[in-house]
Amino acid sequence: MRLSSSQMDAIRQAATQIAGRTARVWLFGSRVQDDARGGDVDLLLELDVPVDEPAQLSACLSAKVSRAMDGRKVDVLIKAPNLMLLPIHSIALAEGILL
């Protein structure tokens, strides 16, 4: 995994602040591959409760993590009971790393 411990802490802290203590955040994509270079940060925010404004939640987490990582591009997917489950969600859970 190509994240430092301080970056992982920043991601977990941002997810907790924005989505609550029960939120789980997964890292997936190129950042889980040790031999890859560069790349944005792909996150899946997994929630057990419905989300009223998923786009706003995603944007808030993306911005907060991006600021903590010196402007690195951050993409955030949200998985919640009231949102449509897409194939990318299954891929993120299968190949990702729970932070």
LUMPAKE-88007 format. One line per field, with one value per atom (N, C-alpha, C): atom name; x, y, z; residue number from 1; residue in one letter. Coordinates in nm, 3 decimals. Example, Ala and Ser with C-alpha at 12.3 -4.5 7.8 and 13.67 -1.06 7.14 Angstrom:
% LUMPAKE-88007
atome N CA C N CA C
px 1.319 1.230 1.320 1.285 1.367 1.290
py -0.569 -0.450 -0.330 -0.225 -0.106 0.003
pz 0.780 0.780 0.780 0.708 0.714 0.787
num 1 1 1 2 2 2
residu a a a s s s
This chain:
% LUMPAKE-88007
atome N CA C N CA C N CA C N CA C N CA C N CA C N CA C N CA C N CA C N CA C N CA C N CA C N CA C N CA C N CA C N CA C N CA C N CA C N CA C N CA C N CA C N CA C N CA C N CA C N CA C N CA C N CA C N CA C N CA C N CA C N CA C N CA C N CA C N CA C N CA C N CA C N CA C N CA C N CA C N CA C N CA C N CA C N CA C N CA C N CA C N CA C N CA C N CA C N CA C N CA C N CA C N CA C N CA C N CA C N CA C N CA C N CA C N CA C N CA C N CA C N CA C N CA C N CA C N CA C N CA C N CA C N CA C N CA C N CA C N CA C N CA C N CA C N CA C N CA C N CA C N CA C N CA C N CA C N CA C N CA C N CA C N CA C N CA C N CA C N CA C N CA C N CA C N CA C N CA C N CA C N CA C N CA C N CA C N CA C N CA C N CA C N CA C N CA C N CA C
px 0.085 0.000 0.089 0.052 0.133 0.070 0.054 0.012 0.096 0.134 0.206 0.107 0.159 0.070 0.000 0.066 0.000 -0.110 -0.091 -0.196 -0.316 -0.291 -0.400 -0.476 -0.404 -0.469 -0.555 -0.504 -0.578 -0.707 -0.699 -0.818 -0.921 -0.876 -0.969 -1.033 -0.953 -1.005 -1.107 -1.078 -1.171 -1.302 -1.294 -1.416 -1.500 -1.436 -1.507 -1.573 -1.501 -1.556 -1.676 -1.669 -1.773 -1.890 -1.861 -1.966 -1.995 -1.921 -1.947 -1.856 -1.861 -1.769 -1.792 -1.910 -1.937 -1.898 -1.857 -1.817 -1.688 -1.684 -1.563 -1.511 -1.380 -1.323 -1.222 -1.235 -1.152 -1.068 -0.942 -0.853 -0.853 -0.871 -0.866 -0.799 -0.784 -0.721 -0.569 -0.503 -0.357 -0.280 -0.336 -0.264 -0.245 -0.318 -0.297 -0.184 -0.136 -0.030 0.105 0.189 0.319 0.410 0.395 0.485 0.437 0.319 0.267 0.329 0.311 0.363 0.251 0.262 0.166 0.024 -0.067 -0.207 -0.281 -0.410 -0.494 -0.525 -0.600 -0.640 -0.787 -0.816 -0.953 -1.003 -1.112 -1.168 -1.313 -1.352 -1.492 -1.532 -1.632 -1.686 -1.809 -1.801 -1.909 -1.987 -2.118 -2.203 -2.317 -2.362 -2.474 -2.607 -2.603 -2.724 -2.747 -2.872 -2.900 -2.834 -2.804 -2.739 -2.834 -2.861 -2.952 -2.886 -2.762 -2.692 -2.556 -2.555 -2.429 -2.324 -2.366 -2.269 -2.196 -2.270 -2.210 -2.117 -2.159 -2.076 -1.946 -1.957 -1.840 -1.746 -1.801 -1.720 -1.650 -1.720 -1.660 -1.543 -1.561 -1.452 -1.336 -1.366 -1.261 -1.178 -1.244 -1.174 -1.090 -1.144 -1.072 -0.947 -0.961 -0.845 -0.745 -0.792 -0.702 -0.617 -0.679 -0.604 -0.499 -0.533 -0.440 -0.325 -0.346 -0.243 -0.185 -0.175 -0.109 -0.168 -0.300 -0.367 -0.379 -0.340 -0.353 -0.499 -0.527 -0.663 -0.719 -0.841 -0.906 -1.046 -1.073 -1.206 -1.272 -1.399 -1.472 -1.602 -1.617 -1.743 -1.814 -1.945 -2.021 -2.107 -2.103 -2.189 -2.277 -2.407 -2.504 -2.631 -2.713 -2.832 -2.929 -2.937 -3.034 -2.976 -2.851 -2.788 -2.771 -2.777 -2.763 -2.623 -2.620 -2.494 -2.446 -2.327 -2.270 -2.153 -2.114 -2.000 -1.872 -1.850 -1.729 -1.727 -1.843 -1.848 -1.796 -1.839 -1.793 -1.643 -1.594 -1.450 -1.372 -1.419 -1.349 -1.344 -1.453 -1.455 -1.368 -1.368 -1.291 -1.142 -1.102 -0.960 -0.902 -0.989 -0.943 -0.890 -0.838 -0.782 -0.860 -0.915 -0.986 -0.885 -0.907 -0.813 -0.855
py -0.117 0.000 0.124 0.218 0.338 0.459 0.443 0.553 0.546 0.660 0.662 0.644 0.613 0.596 0.727 0.840 0.968 0.997 0.955 0.973 0.885 0.760 0.671 0.728 0.780 0.842 0.960 1.042 1.159 1.117 1.010 0.961 0.908 0.827 0.772 0.884 0.981 1.092 1.173 1.200 1.276 1.200 1.070 0.989 0.991 0.980 0.982 1.117 1.226 1.360 1.385 1.337 1.368 1.270 1.141 1.040 0.967 0.993 0.930 0.812 0.766 0.663 0.525 0.500 0.368 0.357 0.467 0.466 0.385 0.312 0.237 0.295 0.308 0.364 0.265 0.238 0.143 0.217 0.179 0.227 0.122 0.166 0.072 0.141 0.069 0.127 0.115 0.202 0.191 0.209 0.279 0.303 0.177 0.070 -0.054 -0.137 -0.097 -0.170 -0.106 -0.181 -0.128 -0.095 -0.164 -0.143 -0.036 0.019 0.124 0.259 0.357 0.491 0.592 0.704 0.812 0.768 0.834 0.797 0.875 0.882 0.949 0.853 0.899 0.817 0.783 0.654 0.607 0.550 0.606 0.564 0.519 0.421 0.381 0.406 0.489 0.516 0.427 0.334 0.237 0.275 0.291 0.334 0.235 0.223 0.135 0.209 0.339 0.422 0.491 0.522 0.594 0.731 0.776 0.906 0.994 1.115 1.207 1.277 1.318 1.393 1.329 1.218 1.147 1.228 1.311 1.390 1.489 1.551 1.646 1.574 1.459 1.380 1.339 1.292 1.251 1.369 1.483 1.602 1.651 1.648 1.693 1.605 1.474 1.383 1.398 1.408 1.424 1.550 1.660 1.786 1.780 1.724 1.717 1.630 1.515 1.426 1.487 1.552 1.616 1.724 1.803 1.906 1.842 1.731 1.663 1.598 1.574 1.508 1.605 1.731 1.834 1.847 1.837 1.861 1.740 1.623 1.500 1.480 1.435 1.410 1.290 1.305 1.201 1.177 1.052 1.012 0.932 0.961 0.894 0.835 0.705 0.635 0.617 0.613 0.591 0.468 0.382 0.264 0.279 0.288 0.304 0.226 0.190 0.108 0.167 0.299 0.362 0.397 0.361 0.395 0.270 0.290 0.180 0.119 -0.014 -0.086 -0.109 -0.060 -0.073 -0.172 -0.223 -0.316 -0.259 -0.129 -0.069 -0.083 -0.083 -0.103 -0.242 -0.343 -0.480 -0.494 -0.430 -0.433 -0.367 -0.252 -0.180 -0.263 -0.331 -0.414 -0.539 -0.597 -0.720 -0.694 -0.585 -0.558 -0.454 -0.386 -0.276 -0.321 -0.222 -0.243 -0.154 -0.214 -0.138 -0.059 0.072 0.158 0.170
pz 0.000 0.000 0.000 -0.084 -0.097 -0.026 0.104 0.191 0.318 0.369 0.496 0.610 0.727 0.843 0.877 0.857 0.886 0.784 0.658 0.558 0.590 0.632 0.670 0.789 0.886 1.003 0.961 0.869 0.823 0.752 0.672 0.601 0.701 0.796 0.896 0.978 1.018 1.099 1.019 0.892 0.808 0.791 0.767 0.751 0.877 0.993 1.120 1.143 1.115 1.135 1.045 0.922 0.825 0.832 0.856 0.846 0.976 1.081 1.209 1.239 1.363 1.412 1.350 1.298 1.241 1.094 1.035 0.894 0.877 0.766 0.730 0.599 0.590 0.468 0.411 0.282 0.210 0.107 0.097 -0.008 -0.117 -0.242 -0.354 -0.472 -0.581 -0.699 -0.694 -0.767 -0.782 -0.652 -0.556 -0.430 -0.345 -0.373 -0.298 -0.359 -0.475 -0.544 -0.513 -0.445 -0.404 -0.521 -0.632 -0.745 -0.843 -0.822 -0.909 -0.869 -0.956 -0.929 -0.949 -0.875 -0.892 -0.862 -0.927 -0.914 -0.807 -0.827 -0.728 -0.614 -0.519 -0.405 -0.424 -0.431 -0.449 -0.317 -0.267 -0.139 -0.156 -0.078 -0.067 0.077 0.097 0.229 0.245 0.339 0.361 0.487 0.469 0.579 0.599 0.723 0.756 0.761 0.742 0.749 0.615 0.583 0.457 0.454 0.333 0.312 0.234 0.286 0.218 0.099 0.115 0.010 -0.019 -0.094 -0.117 -0.193 -0.287 -0.362 -0.271 -0.181 -0.087 0.010 0.058 0.150 0.082 -0.040 -0.117 -0.140 -0.179 -0.206 -0.079 0.034 0.160 0.201 0.192 0.229 0.131 0.004 -0.097 -0.071 -0.045 -0.021 0.105 0.211 0.338 0.325 0.260 0.243 0.147 0.043 -0.053 0.016 0.101 0.175 0.265 0.328 0.418 0.340 0.210 0.128 0.025 0.063 -0.019 -0.159 -0.169 -0.296 -0.387 -0.340 -0.421 -0.458 -0.581 -0.626 -0.549 -0.497 -0.418 -0.474 -0.510 -0.555 -0.444 -0.418 -0.309 -0.363 -0.341 -0.366 -0.233 -0.238 -0.115 -0.130 -0.030 -0.024 0.099 0.075 0.184 0.145 0.245 0.219 0.117 0.107 0.017 -0.120 -0.145 -0.272 -0.359 -0.489 -0.582 -0.571 -0.566 -0.561 -0.704 -0.735 -0.868 -0.866 -0.980 -0.984 -0.921 -0.934 -0.876 -0.725 -0.660 -0.515 -0.478 -0.553 -0.527 -0.552 -0.655 -0.685 -0.572 -0.527 -0.420 -0.292 -0.259 -0.139 -0.153 -0.273 -0.296 -0.304 -0.365 -0.388 -0.295 -0.222 -0.137 -0.002 0.068 0.202 0.299 0.403 0.505 0.586 0.593 0.669 0.814
num 1 1 1 2 2 2 3 3 3 4 4 4 5 5 5 6 6 6 7 7 7 8 8 8 9 9 9 10 10 10 11 11 11 12 12 12 13 13 13 14 14 14 15 15 15 16 16 16 17 17 17 18 18 18 19 19 19 20 20 20 21 21 21 22 22 22 23 23 23 24 24 24 25 25 25 26 26 26 27 27 27 28 28 28 29 29 29 30 30 30 31 31 31 32 32 32 33 33 33 34 34 34 35 35 35 36 36 36 37 37 37 38 38 38 39 39 39 40 40 40 41 41 41 42 42 42 43 43 43 44 44 44 45 45 45 46 46 46 47 47 47 48 48 48 49 49 49 50 50 50 51 51 51 52 52 52 53 53 53 54 54 54 55 55 55 56 56 56 57 57 57 58 58 58 59 59 59 60 60 60 61 61 61 62 62 62 63 63 63 64 64 64 65 65 65 66 66 66 67 67 67 68 68 68 69 69 69 70 70 70 71 71 71 72 72 72 73 73 73 74 74 74 75 75 75 76 76 76 77 77 77 78 78 78 79 79 79 80 80 80 81 81 81 82 82 82 83 83 83 84 84 84 85 85 85 86 86 86 87 87 87 88 88 88 89 89 89 90 90 90 91 91 91 92 92 92 93 93 93 94 94 94 95 95 95 96 96 96 97 97 97 98 98 98 99 99 99
residu m m m r r r l l l s s s s s s s s s q q q m m m d d d a a a i i i r r r q q q a a a a a a t t t q q q i i i a a a g g g r r r t t t a a a r r r v v v w w w l l l f f f g g g s s s r r r v v v q q q d d d d d d a a a r r r g g g g g g d d d v v v d d d l l l l l l l l l e e e l l l d d d v v v p p p v v v d d d e e e p p p a a a q q q l l l s s s a a a c c c l l l s s s a a a k k k v v v s s s r r r a a a m m m d d d g g g r r r k k k v v v d d d v v v l l l i i i k k k a a a p p p n n n l l l m m m l l l l l l p p p i i i h h h s s s i i i a a a l l l a a a e e e g g g i i i l l l l l l
